[in-house]
Amino acid sequence: MTGQAVTAELLAVVVALVDGRPSVLTLGEPPRLPAGPLLASHRSLQAATRAWVEEQTGRRLGYLEQLYTFADLDRDRGGRRISISYLGLTTAGEPGIGGWTDWYDLFGWEDHRGHTSATEPLVDRLLAWADADPDRRDDRSQRVAVTFGLSARAWQPELILQRYELLYEAGLVAEAPDEWRSPSADLAPGGRMLGDHRRALATGIARLRAKIGYRPVVFELMPSTFTLRQLQDCVEALSGHAVHTQNFRRLIEQQALVEETGGLLETGGRPARLYRFRRQVLQERHVAGTKLPTARAR
């Protein structure tokens, strides 16, 4: 559209495991991701992202990778905004400004560790939405079935963005346009974020969930030493799925991802052995070929 304003911003999805909960660094209310424009003084997009996160939260980032560029014309009222998002992983600690938000408080339907109660009513609303348009009923119903694991299909944790987009189209999230949106009582569980920031966060979670299936990226979120139970808890928290303990430990052993430190963690019962990631794994962390299990064996 002639004369339409075009703006650009850098968004940072900064993830940590806080008291066992996968959490994202947010600012303000409604919560937003650390963000800012690319300035002439920034030597690169990544450098700009690091600078904005440090300035706005006091947090210096280690691991950082580019996620996605959003430039949809119809997702930001009043003009086109180009958003370039990055994923950063860090260990827990109090940010100087802002705080940690449990990502299941923002995506209440994504936690499938032993229960699906938050998903079932959403599926009913989505199927009603599909039936409401006879011309698109088949396509919509198929999308609901694939993304929400219906008709004997498996639930795929990494499809979080597709599920959020479907809920957006059906008017079941607070960010949807007013003319699409269902009454607040019918909305999907999960708080609203500023603008399209929840969409960017969904992209980051999807990337991380996919990566833990083929790269041991969780070491970025773990302390220097940990128990195997703590490592399994981390994987389960990120994926939103329970993991079969024996299969998990067998694969950890087969992949030679960790080594014992010789130390023990007192847990109130039998002391648990402490482990660390092997040095070679840390050196080769960007190389595919090692993985952590993310689904319960059937």
TORDO-615468 format. One line per 3 residues: for each residue x negated, y negated, z negated of C-alpha. Coordinates in steps of 0.001 Angstrom, whole numbers, plus 500000, padded with zeros to 6 digits. Layout:
N
X Y Z ~ ...
end
This chain:
298
500000 500000 500000 ~ 498539 496630 501052 ~ 497270 494518 498217
497653 497245 495607 ~ 495171 497043 492743 ~ 492643 499864 492532
490789 500445 489272 ~ 488289 503095 488195 ~ 487402 504594 484840
485194 507300 483389 ~ 486872 509721 480958 ~ 485064 511968 478480
486620 515208 477226 ~ 484376 515830 474197 ~ 485074 519195 472539
483908 520590 469200 ~ 484997 523394 466889 ~ 486172 521638 463708
486964 523933 460755 ~ 487615 526708 463255 ~ 489959 524600 465390
489105 523633 468981 ~ 489302 519848 468886 ~ 488838 516880 471183
487407 513474 470311 ~ 490148 510834 470505 ~ 490686 507173 469733
493737 505120 468799 ~ 497464 505800 468907 ~ 498724 507228 471160
495466 509154 471269 ~ 493180 508516 474202 ~ 489887 509909 475411
486739 507786 475246 ~ 486727 505902 478544 ~ 485343 502865 480311
484487 501407 483720 ~ 481322 501960 485745 ~ 479169 498844 485364
476304 497553 487493 ~ 473928 498255 484598 ~ 474765 501993 484573
472290 504026 486622 ~ 474734 506911 487187 ~ 478256 508107 486427
476941 510494 483772 ~ 474848 507782 482145 ~ 477912 505518 482080
479998 508249 480443 ~ 477366 508845 477758 ~ 477100 505112 477131
480853 504616 476710 ~ 481175 507603 474355 ~ 478289 506363 472202
479574 502783 472157 ~ 483172 503718 471355 ~ 482618 506594 468920
479014 506425 467743 ~ 478533 509955 469083 ~ 475563 510896 471289
476291 513717 473722 ~ 474118 516662 474689 ~ 475818 518977 477185
477845 517080 479810 ~ 479232 518114 483199 ~ 481544 516456 485707
485083 517812 485755 ~ 487397 516226 488283 ~ 488340 512964 489966
491995 511917 489659 ~ 493281 509418 492228 ~ 496983 510223 492612
499009 507240 493755 ~ 502127 508085 491760 ~ 500630 508963 488356
499848 505442 487116 ~ 502479 502752 487255 ~ 501403 499342 488552
498545 500446 490809 ~ 496114 503199 491673 ~ 493603 504268 489065
490657 506475 489960 ~ 489617 508515 486912 ~ 486362 510487 486942
486357 512958 484069 ~ 483489 514694 482276 ~ 483355 517598 479823
481033 517322 476841 ~ 480410 520012 474196 ~ 479035 519273 470754
478997 520537 467181 ~ 481404 519249 464553 ~ 480615 516130 462608
482352 512905 461763 ~ 482349 510496 464721 ~ 481541 506919 463819
484859 505761 465261 ~ 487964 507760 466141 ~ 488509 511338 465077
488977 514941 466087 ~ 492384 516074 467359 ~ 493261 519774 467426
494011 520475 471073 ~ 496878 522807 470104 ~ 498569 519753 468578
498574 518405 472137 ~ 499296 521689 473956 ~ 501495 523572 471521
502428 526280 474041 ~ 498814 527341 474689 ~ 497999 529189 471452
498727 532883 472011 ~ 496735 534341 469152 ~ 499366 536811 468032
502497 534816 468857 ~ 504310 533289 471844 ~ 507221 531609 470050
506303 528174 471431 ~ 506348 529482 475003 ~ 509666 531341 475149
512030 528327 474909 ~ 509922 526473 477469 ~ 510312 529308 479953
514097 529152 479543 ~ 514071 525392 480248 ~ 511784 525821 483240
513968 528538 484751 ~ 517034 526304 484267 ~ 515120 523514 486032
514316 525904 488897 ~ 517965 526970 489221 ~ 519087 523338 489335
517671 522914 492861 ~ 518889 525739 495153 ~ 516616 524623 497997
513473 524983 495863 ~ 514660 527631 493414 ~ 512506 530468 494783
509311 528411 494889 ~ 509854 526964 491434 ~ 510740 530329 489907
507630 531872 491429 ~ 505432 529142 489958 ~ 506997 529633 486517
506423 533389 486742 ~ 502774 533059 487778 ~ 501738 530313 485354
503635 531641 482331 ~ 502918 535345 482873 ~ 506434 536598 483626
507589 539770 485428 ~ 504721 541946 484176 ~ 502102 539349 485104
499290 538649 482672 ~ 499073 535337 480809 ~ 496013 533557 482216
494531 531109 479675 ~ 492678 529111 482333 ~ 495965 528078 484038
496626 525443 481367 ~ 496500 522594 483924 ~ 499013 524341 486193
501334 524872 483225 ~ 501053 521225 482187 ~ 501711 520059 485770
504777 522291 485980 ~ 506105 520930 482685 ~ 505424 517397 483974
507452 518036 487136 ~ 510276 519487 485071 ~ 510314 516400 482819
509349 518430 479759 ~ 506340 516375 478640 ~ 506425 512831 477313
504171 511504 480093 ~ 506679 512395 482829 ~ 508523 509492 484532
511607 508315 482641 ~ 513952 509424 485405 ~ 512613 512990 485205
512265 513352 481458 ~ 514478 515586 479336 ~ 515761 514438 475926
512999 514359 473313 ~ 514480 517401 471563 ~ 513829 519443 474716
510228 518381 475311 ~ 507360 520834 475108 ~ 505581 520885 471717
502579 518590 471771 ~ 501917 514915 471266 ~ 501721 512327 474010
498387 510863 475085 ~ 497654 507540 476724 ~ 498292 507432 480480
497043 510558 482224 ~ 494571 511508 479497 ~ 496403 514707 478531
496133 515831 482140 ~ 492379 515177 482067 ~ 492126 517084 478788
493985 520050 480324 ~ 491412 520061 483124 ~ 488595 520177 480573
490180 523009 478587 ~ 490771 524971 481805 ~ 487123 524576 482817
485890 525668 479397 ~ 488237 528645 479235 ~ 487069 529785 482661
483385 529321 481832 ~ 483409 531422 478662 ~ 484320 534367 480885
480993 534247 482728 ~ 478582 531959 480839 ~ 477786 531850 477092
478639 528141 476822 ~ 480017 528630 473316 ~ 476475 528320 471943
476902 524560 472445 ~ 479736 524642 469888 ~ 478160 526984 467349
475754 526200 464485 ~ 472194 527486 464830 ~ 473082 530666 462895
476432 532410 462647 ~ 478143 535721 461975 ~ 479663 537826 464753
483073 537147 463193 ~ 482474 533403 463525 ~ 481445 533843 467157
484561 535891 467880 ~ 486734 533318 466117 ~ 485244 530622 468347
486040 532544 471537 ~ 489576 533288 470346 ~ 490183 529668 469385
489020 528369 472752 ~ 490930 530902 474844 ~ 494049 530924 472672
493955 534726 472871 ~ 493050 537485 470425 ~ 489989 539557 471315
489543 543255 470574 ~ 486823 543281 467908 ~ 485088 546522 468912
485055 545563 472611 ~ 483758 542121 471726 ~ 480847 543432 469679
480053 546098 472270 ~ 479809 543506 475031 ~ 477716 541184 472862
475286 544073 472344 ~ 475276 545089 476027 ~ 474630 541538 477192
471875 541036 474591 ~ 473189 537546 473854 ~ 472253 537345 470175
469658 538573 467733 ~ 469678 539014 463972 ~ 467968 536365 461877
467437 538649 458875 ~ 469658 536401 456773 ~ 473031 537093 455187
476129 534979 454633 ~ 477871 535472 451310 ~ 481602 535727 452016
482929 536784 448613 ~ 482913 540405 449693 ~ 480304 542327 451605
477625 539891 452898 ~ 477746 539357 456671 ~ 474643 539430 458848
473584 536158 460430 ~ 472739 535931 464120 ~ 471449 533354 466589
471527 533164 470369 ~ 468410 534670 471905 ~ 465924 532124 473202
466174 533526 476746 ~ 469949 533032 476700 ~ 469504 529395 475698
466944 528870 478460 ~ 469182 530483 481071 ~ 472477 529044 479877
473306 527552 483280 ~ 472818 530876 485060 ~ 475866 533096 485686
475770 536747 484726 ~ 476395 536780 480980 ~ 479878 536566 479588
482056 536790 476528 ~ 485338 538729 476491 ~ 488444 536538 476325
491392 538950 476362 ~ 492583 541706 474083 ~ 492103 545151 475597
495387 546878 476426
end
